[in-house]
C-alpha cells in the first residue's frame, strides 16, 4: 500500500511539468549541434556565400599581365643600293598589362547575383526543415523513453507482488490448502512478467544508447522523469503559415521566378571597356641586320577601346531556356499546392485525434478514481479480516494498471500534439 501511494505521488508530479522542459531543449540542441549530416548540409551555405561573392566579382574589372617572346624566321627584307631594310625583328619581345571591364550589361549580373542569394535561401530553408525533422524525431523518442520508464516502475512493483503471491501460494500448497496447479500457474505468470520487464529494460537501453550516440556523450542526465501531459491549447484550429516545408517551397518559388527572369536576359547586349598598356620592340627598322639601341627599339604602347556585344542568333537557346525555367516555376507551384492540401488534412486529422485522446484521458481519470475507491474498500475489508492479502494485491494492481493506462493515453495524446506542432512549424527548442 505504501508503494502504491509513492507511485501515485510520482505520477501526479510528472503531470505538473512544462511541455517544453529544459532537458528536452538541451538534448535537441546538443544533437543538432553534434549532427555530422547537418554540418555537411551547412557547408553548402558557405559554398553558396562564396558563389555569391564570385558573381559579385563579375562587376569588377579583370586585370592581367602578359610577357611574351616570339622568334620569327624568315622575316621579309627590302634590298636596295647594297643595303637591306628589315621592318620586323626576328626576336619580338612584348610586355604589358590589360584590363577588361563590363561597363553596362542591362542588369544581367545584378539578376545573377540575386539568383545566387536566392539559391542560398532555398538551401537554408531546406536545412531548417531537416533540423526540424530531426528535432521532432528526438522529441518523440524522448517521450517514448518517459513512458517506458514509468511503465518499468509499475511493472517492477507488480513483479514484487507476484513474488509475494507465489510465496503465499507455495505455503498454501505445503499446508494442503491449495493445489500444485495454482503454484505452477503463478510461476508461469511470474516468468512472463519477468520477460516483459526484461523487454522494457532492453528498449530503454537501446533508446538511451541511440540518443547518447546522437548527442555525442551520455544523455541519461537529460532523461529524468518529466511530464507526458498534452497541452489543451492545440485542440483549436492551427495555422500552417510557419510550416517549414511550405516555407521551403515559397523560397523555391521565388528562385524559380528569378531563374525565368535570368533566362530572358540571354538576349541582352553588354558594353565593355578594353585597355592595355605595355612595352614592346620593333619600332625601329633593322638596317643591314643591325639591332638598334634598346632605348630606340623598345617603346611604350597602349590601347583603349569600347566593345558592344549584341547577341543576334543562338539557335533559340535563350527562348528554350526561358521555357524550361517557366515550366520549373509551374512545377514548384503545383508541388506547393499539393503540399498545402496534404498538410491541411494532416493538421485536421492530428487535431481530431488529439481531441479524441483528450476525451479518453478524461474517461481514464474517472477510471483511476474508481479503482482507487475500490482499493479503499478492499483495504477496509482486509483490515477487518474479510478478504485475503492476494485479493488486496489484486486491487492494488488494478489501480496501478489504471494509472499506467492513464500515462499511456497521455503519451499517445502528447505524440499527437508533437505531430501537430511539427505540422504547424513550431521550433520550441530555439
ZAGU-852058 format. One line per field, with one value per residue (C-alpha): residue in one letter; x, y, z. Coordinates in pm, 1 decimal, padded with zeros to 6 digits. Layout:
N
r c(A,...) .
xx c(X,...) .
yy c(Y,...) .
zz c(Z,...) .
END
This chain:
430
r c(X,X,X,X,X,X,X,X,X,X,X,X,X,X,X,X,X,X,X,X,X,X,X,X,X,X,X,X,X,X,X,X,X,X,X,X,X,X,X,X,X,X,X,X,X,X,X,X,X,X,X,X,X,X,X,X,X,X,X,X,X,X,X,X,X,X,X,X,X,X,X,X,X,X,X,X,X,X,X,X,X,X,X,X,X,X,X,X,X,X,X,X,X,X,X,X,X,X,X,X,X,X,X,X,X,X,X,X,X,X,X,X,X,X,X,X,X,X,X,X,X,X,X,X,X,X,X,X,X,X,X,X,X,X,X,X,X,X,X,X,X,X,X,X,X,X,X,X,X,X,X,X,X,X,X,X,X,X,X,X,X,X,X,X,X,X,X,X,X,X,X,X,X,X,X,X,X,X,X,X,X,X,X,X,X,X,X,X,X,X,X,X,X,X,X,X,X,X,X,X,X,X,X,X,X,X,X,X,X,X,X,X,X,X,X,X,X,X,X,X,X,X,X,X,X,X,X,X,X,X,X,X,X,X,X,X,X,X,X,X,X,X,X,X,X,X,X,X,X,X,X,X,X,X,X,X,X,X,X,X,X,X,X,X,X,X,X,X,X,X,X,X,X,X,X,X,X,X,X,X,X,X,X,X,X,X,X,X,X,X,X,X,X,X,X,X,X,X,X,X,X,X,X,X,X,X,X,X,X,X,X,X,X,X,X,X,X,X,X,X,X,X,X,X,X,X,X,X,X,X,X,X,X,X,X,X,X,X,X,X,X,X,X,X,X,X,X,X,X,X,X,X,X,X,X,X,X,X,X,X,X,X,X,X,X,X,X,X,X,X,X,X,X,X,X,X,X,X,X,X,X,X,X,X,X,X,X,X,X,X,X,X,X,X,X,X,X,X,X,X,X,X,X,X,X,X,X,X,X,X,X,X,X,X,X,X,X,X,X,X,X,X,X,X,X,X,X,X,X,X) .
xx c(00000.0,00284.8,00445.0,00116.2,00095.3,00451.9,00359.4,00052.9,00267.3,00520.6,00252.0,00083.7,00409.1,00500.3,00193.9,00296.9,00596.4,00605.8,00572.0,00881.9,01117.1,01478.7,01617.2,01442.1,01557.0,01914.9,01904.0,01765.7,02011.8,02302.3,02205.9,02155.0,02496.6,02659.9,02493.1,02753.2,02478.2,02359.7,02717.1,02764.1,02449.7,02550.6,02876.0,02658.2,02559.2,02925.4,02969.8,02664.4,02807.6,03132.1,02932.2,02757.1,03091.8,03219.0,02914.4,02958.7,03319.9,03187.2,03105.1,03472.7,03743.1,03965.5,04332.6,04614.6,04981.8,05148.5,05512.1,05596.2,05893.7,05843.9,06108.1,06009.8,06208.2,06231.9,06139.6,06071.7,06352.6,06387.4,06719.8,06829.6,07162.7,07351.9,07155.7,06891.1,06595.0,06406.0,06084.2,06018.1,06282.9,06337.7,06310.2,05989.5,05951.3,05616.7,05522.6,05213.7,04903.7,04548.8,04213.6,03862.0,03561.9,03190.9,03054.1,02686.4,02505.3,02140.9,02108.2,02214.8,02481.0,02254.6,01994.4,02264.2,02379.6,02023.2,01977.3,02276.1,02141.6,01802.0,01968.4,02134.2,01799.4,01648.7,01940.4,01891.1,01517.0,01586.0,01844.1,01599.1,01340.2,01593.8,01676.2,01306.6,01253.3,01544.2,01428.9,01076.9,01215.3,01417.0,01109.2,00905.1,01186.3,01221.7,00857.0,00872.6,01160.1,00949.6,00659.1,00881.0,01044.9,00709.6,00590.2,00902.9,00840.3,00486.7,00589.8,00858.8,00607.0,00372.6,00658.0,00721.7,00357.4,00358.6,00657.6,00472.8,00167.3,00383.2,00528.0,00177.9,00055.5,00364.1,00292.7,-00071.5,00033.9,00267.9,-00018.7,-00255.2,-00484.6,-00412.1,-00336.1,00005.6,-00152.4,-00209.8,00156.6,00273.8,00029.0,00160.0,00520.2,00431.6,00272.3,00583.3,00811.2,00603.6,00614.2,00992.7,01021.7,00806.1,01033.4,01345.2,01196.6,01118.7,01470.7,01615.0,01407.8,01518.8,01883.9,01854.7,01683.6,01943.4,02225.4,02075.3,02014.3,02360.2,02515.9,02337.9,02420.5,02789.4,02800.9,02592.7,02239.1,02097.9,02117.3,01869.7,01617.2,01490.8,01121.0,00926.4,00572.9,00378.1,00070.2,-00067.3,-00134.2,-00506.8,-00449.2,-00362.5,-00715.2,-00816.2,-00760.6,-00399.0,-00245.3,00012.9,00186.7,00509.2,00526.9,00889.4,00809.0,00579.1,00842.8,01094.8,00858.1,00798.2,01175.7,01197.9,00909.0,01085.9,01406.5,01221.9,01078.8,01427.3,01563.8,01296.8,01400.0,01766.6,01698.1,01525.2,01843.4,02032.0,01941.5,02053.9,02371.8,02670.5,02904.6,03267.6,03574.9,03916.5,04256.2,04615.3,04948.6,05295.6,05635.6,05746.3,06026.5,06037.1,05955.6,06288.4,06362.0,06677.9,06928.0,07178.4,07072.7,07194.7,06988.2,06901.2,06975.4,06740.2,06601.1,06519.0,06383.1,06156.0,05863.4,05561.0,05233.6,04869.1,04521.8,04186.5,03852.7,03487.3,03317.0,02942.3,02842.5,02492.5,02350.2,02174.6,02110.4,02182.1,01954.8,01669.5,01863.8,01761.0,01392.1,01413.7,01597.5,01327.8,01062.8,01231.6,01251.5,00879.0,00789.9,01000.9,00826.6,00490.3,00606.3,00703.4,00367.3,00187.1,00407.8,00340.3,-00036.2,-00027.3,00174.9,-00069.9,-00361.0,-00182.4,-00073.8,-00422.3,-00562.4,-00280.7,-00349.0,-00720.4,-00652.5,-00393.0,-00614.5,-00921.3,-00713.0,-00582.7,-00939.4,-01035.4,-00733.9,-00819.9,-01166.7,-01007.5,-00786.3,-01091.0,-01260.2,-00945.7,-00904.9,-01251.0,-01145.0,-00843.2,-01069.2,-01299.2,-01003.6,-00871.6,-01215.0,-01226.5,-00881.9,-01002.6,-01291.1,-01055.9,-00816.5,-01100.7,-01216.8,-00861.9,-00820.6,-01139.8,-01006.7,-01280.1,-01050.0,-00707.4,-00381.1,-00392.9,-00727.0,-00583.8,-00287.2,-00525.5,-00699.8,-00363.3,-00272.7,-00597.4,-00507.8,-00154.9,-00279.0,-00541.5,-00276.6,-00039.6,-00316.2,-00366.5,00004.7,-00017.5,-00318.5,-00131.0,00167.1,-00049.9,-00209.9,00134.2,00250.7,-00036.5,00035.0,00401.4,00296.1,00057.5,00327.5,00557.9,00287.5,00235.2,00610.4,00689.7,01058.4,01016.7,01378.6,01521.8) .
yy c(00000.0,00234.7,00165.0,00246.7,00583.1,00660.4,00565.8,00789.1,01077.2,01025.0,01009.6,01320.6,01515.8,01404.7,01584.0,01919.5,01984.3,02217.0,02067.0,02250.0,02142.3,02249.3,01893.2,01819.6,02151.5,02084.4,01734.5,01857.3,02145.4,01918.4,01659.0,01926.1,02074.2,01728.2,01607.0,01544.0,01528.3,01879.1,02007.5,01869.5,02046.7,02373.7,02369.8,02421.3,02759.9,02864.4,02741.8,02946.4,03257.8,03215.4,03167.7,03497.6,03667.6,03520.2,03653.3,03995.8,03999.8,03985.0,04354.9,04435.9,04477.0,04186.9,04287.3,04071.2,04088.5,03949.4,03867.8,03712.0,03627.7,03522.3,03414.7,03458.9,03312.0,03418.9,03786.1,03992.0,04230.4,04506.4,04536.2,04845.1,05015.8,04737.8,04781.4,04559.3,04700.5,04470.8,04618.6,04339.0,04188.6,03814.6,03829.8,04001.1,04094.5,04201.9,04300.7,04474.3,04499.8,04456.5,04541.5,04439.4,04584.7,04544.5,04898.3,04812.4,04480.5,04586.5,04432.1,04075.5,04049.3,04203.7,03934.4,03665.6,03792.0,03789.2,03439.0,03301.5,03464.8,03305.1,02967.2,03005.0,03099.3,02775.4,02577.6,02746.9,02665.8,02300.9,02273.8,02425.5,02168.1,01886.2,02027.6,02035.0,01674.5,01558.5,01768.1,01621.6,01269.9,01324.8,01468.8,01156.1,00931.6,01145.0,01097.2,00730.0,00691.2,00861.8,00624.6,00315.5,00439.5,00485.2,00150.6,-00019.9,00132.7,-00009.0,-00348.0,-00391.1,-00310.8,-00569.6,-00820.0,-00781.2,-00850.7,-01152.5,-01289.4,-01232.2,-01409.4,-01703.8,-01728.9,-01735.7,-01998.4,-02212.7,-02211.1,-02297.2,-02589.6,-02715.9,-02689.7,-02871.3,-02568.1,-02505.0,-02713.6,-02762.7,-02641.0,-02293.9,-02275.8,-02370.0,-02122.5,-01845.8,-01936.8,-01904.7,-01562.8,-01453.6,-01574.4,-01399.0,-01079.9,-01107.1,-01136.3,-00824.2,-00632.3,-00751.0,-00633.9,-00288.5,-00262.5,-00359.9,-00092.9,00167.1,00068.3,00087.9,00427.6,00566.0,00427.9,00578.1,00920.9,00922.4,00835.1,01128.3,01356.6,01262.8,01176.5,01015.4,01157.3,00982.5,01303.2,01465.9,01181.0,01231.7,01178.4,01452.9,01539.2,01348.6,01565.7,01717.7,02089.3,02152.5,02473.7,02265.4,02125.1,02456.3,02511.1,02583.1,02788.9,02650.0,02984.2,02876.2,02525.2,02473.4,02263.5,02536.1,02798.3,02590.2,02573.7,02950.2,03006.7,02771.3,02955.3,03292.8,03138.5,02985.9,03327.2,03479.0,03198.9,03279.9,03645.1,03545.1,03324.2,03610.3,03817.0,03585.8,03809.8,04133.4,04310.8,04406.3,04704.9,04656.8,04876.7,04745.8,04894.8,04770.7,04932.8,04784.6,04779.2,04600.5,04617.3,04651.0,05020.1,05097.2,04900.5,04689.6,04838.3,04581.5,04344.0,04573.4,04585.0,04942.6,05073.6,04949.6,05298.7,05336.8,04988.3,04942.6,05179.8,05222.3,05132.1,05146.5,05053.7,05195.0,05080.7,05008.0,04689.4,04634.5,04268.4,04218.0,03861.6,03819.0,03448.0,03148.8,02879.1,02991.9,02859.3,03155.3,03104.2,02733.6,02800.2,03051.6,02792.1,02539.1,02798.1,02874.6,02504.2,02458.3,02755.9,02596.9,02260.3,02414.3,02591.8,02257.3,02091.2,02373.0,02349.7,01971.2,02005.3,02265.3,02026.4,01734.0,01945.8,02086.4,01732.6,01621.3,01917.4,01835.1,01463.5,01518.3,01773.8,01545.0,01255.3,01479.0,01575.5,01205.8,01124.2,01408.8,01254.8,00917.0,01081.8,01232.1,00889.5,00716.5,00971.4,00865.8,00500.1,00574.2,00736.4,00432.1,00193.1,00399.3,00387.2,00007.1,-00017.9,00181.6,-00061.7,-00358.5,-00207.6,-00166.4,-00525.9,-00656.5,-00467.1,-00637.9,-00979.6,-01026.1,-01075.8,-01231.0,-01049.3,-01175.6,-01001.4,-00676.8,-00713.1,-00753.7,-00429.1,-00252.2,-00394.4,-00258.0,00092.4,00067.9,-00061.7,00213.7,00476.0,00324.7,00329.7,00697.8,00759.5,00572.5,00778.3,01094.5,00971.0,00897.7,01241.8,01400.0,01215.1,01367.4,01710.2,01684.5,01578.5,01873.9,02115.9,01978.3,02034.2,02398.4,02457.5,02525.8,02539.0,02531.4,02426.6,02757.7) .
zz c(00000.0,00081.7,-00257.2,-00427.8,-00252.0,-00366.2,-00724.8,-00717.2,-00598.8,-00876.8,-01144.8,-01010.8,-01002.9,-01355.5,-01493.8,-01344.8,-01572.3,-01870.2,-02216.6,-02328.1,-02048.7,-02043.6,-02052.0,-02381.7,-02530.6,-02419.8,-02568.2,-02902.4,-02935.3,-02839.3,-03101.1,-03369.6,-03290.4,-03299.5,-03619.6,-03891.7,-04154.3,-04064.9,-04054.0,-04403.7,-04523.5,-04357.1,-04552.2,-04860.5,-04715.8,-04704.3,-05061.8,-05161.6,-04998.2,-05193.1,-05515.8,-05446.5,-05394.0,-05722.0,-05904.8,-05744.0,-05866.1,-06223.5,-06191.0,-06127.0,-06393.0,-06495.3,-06497.7,-06629.7,-06717.2,-07030.1,-07106.6,-07440.9,-07662.4,-08026.6,-08282.2,-08647.0,-08938.5,-09209.8,-09193.1,-09505.7,-09610.7,-09867.3,-10056.4,-10248.4,-10324.7,-10143.9,-09822.0,-09656.9,-09464.3,-09219.5,-09077.0,-08819.4,-08593.7,-08568.9,-08189.3,-08070.5,-07702.9,-07556.7,-07200.9,-07074.4,-06857.4,-06986.0,-06833.2,-06934.7,-06757.7,-06830.6,-06820.3,-06860.3,-06906.0,-06878.5,-06529.5,-06618.0,-06346.6,-06081.5,-06157.2,-06143.5,-05801.0,-05669.4,-05812.1,-05614.8,-05297.8,-05351.8,-05411.1,-05072.6,-04917.0,-05055.5,-04909.9,-04570.9,-04573.7,-04659.0,-04379.8,-04132.7,-04240.7,-04184.4,-03840.4,-03753.9,-03866.6,-03651.2,-03353.8,-03363.1,-03403.7,-03084.6,-02911.1,-02990.1,-02864.6,-02551.7,-02453.1,-02550.4,-02303.5,-02035.0,-02098.9,-02086.2,-01767.7,-01595.1,-01728.2,-01591.5,-01247.9,-01240.0,-01380.9,-01114.6,-00838.3,-00982.4,-01002.9,-00630.3,-00554.1,-00786.0,-00594.7,-00268.3,-00408.8,-00521.7,-00171.5,-00019.5,-00267.9,-00204.7,00168.6,00099.5,-00119.3,00151.3,00401.9,00167.6,00136.0,-00234.4,-00543.1,-00704.1,-01028.8,-00878.9,-00780.9,-01131.1,-01291.1,-01064.6,-01154.7,-01526.3,-01462.3,-01275.4,-01555.4,-01824.7,-01620.9,-01587.2,-01965.1,-02003.0,-01764.2,-01948.8,-02280.4,-02139.7,-01995.4,-02335.1,-02509.9,-02256.3,-02303.2,-02682.8,-02665.1,-02424.8,-02639.5,-02957.1,-02802.8,-02643.1,-02979.7,-03144.9,-02851.0,-02857.1,-02485.9,-02211.4,-02233.3,-01924.7,-01719.2,-01961.3,-01944.6,-01592.1,-01520.8,-01699.4,-01798.5,-02061.5,-02033.1,-02357.3,-02398.1,-02449.4,-02647.6,-02956.3,-02988.1,-03154.0,-03527.3,-03617.3,-03899.0,-04142.9,-04202.1,-04032.2,-04175.5,-04281.0,-04588.3,-04720.8,-04645.8,-04841.6,-05140.2,-05114.7,-05131.4,-05432.9,-05596.9,-05565.1,-05701.2,-05999.1,-06091.1,-06071.8,-06292.3,-06550.0,-06538.3,-06566.3,-06870.7,-07051.0,-07014.1,-07250.4,-07547.2,-07382.2,-07505.1,-07293.7,-07317.1,-07212.7,-07194.9,-07300.6,-07207.9,-07247.3,-07174.2,-07212.9,-07381.1,-07697.5,-07952.0,-08331.4,-08366.6,-08548.6,-08871.4,-08889.0,-09132.9,-09268.7,-08983.4,-08708.2,-08384.8,-08274.9,-07927.7,-07652.1,-07588.5,-07957.5,-08022.9,-07713.2,-07682.7,-07452.9,-07628.0,-07523.2,-07648.3,-07537.7,-07670.7,-07614.8,-07732.1,-07761.0,-07775.1,-07923.1,-07941.5,-08275.8,-08319.3,-08094.7,-08228.5,-07999.2,-07698.1,-07482.0,-07561.4,-07481.6,-07153.6,-07061.4,-07142.4,-06912.4,-06633.4,-06667.2,-06660.4,-06347.3,-06188.1,-06268.0,-06129.1,-05794.9,-05770.2,-05818.0,-05554.8,-05309.8,-05365.5,-05320.8,-05000.1,-04864.5,-04922.1,-04754.7,-04458.5,-04416.7,-04396.6,-04164.2,-03933.0,-03911.7,-03862.3,-03588.3,-03413.2,-03422.9,-03290.6,-03013.6,-02919.3,-02907.4,-02691.1,-02452.5,-02413.3,-02338.7,-02078.7,-01906.4,-01903.0,-01777.6,-01495.7,-01376.8,-01405.9,-01185.2,-00926.2,-00930.8,-00894.1,-00603.0,-00437.4,-00488.9,-00328.3,-00028.7,00016.7,-00021.7,00234.6,00485.1,00427.2,00462.8,00789.8,00911.2,00802.4,00541.1,00239.8,00179.4,00104.1,-00253.6,-00307.5,-00169.1,-00404.6,-00697.3,-00602.8,-00584.9,-00926.7,-01071.0,-00950.6,-01090.4,-01426.0,-01442.7,-01367.0,-01622.5,-01883.5,-01799.5,-01859.0,-02190.6,-02300.5,-02206.6,-02408.8,-02714.0,-02682.9,-02640.8,-02950.9,-03149.2,-03001.2,-03105.1,-03455.8,-03474.5,-03360.4,-03629.9,-03891.9,-03791.6,-03785.4,-03420.1,-03325.1,-02947.1,-02881.9,-03005.1) .
END
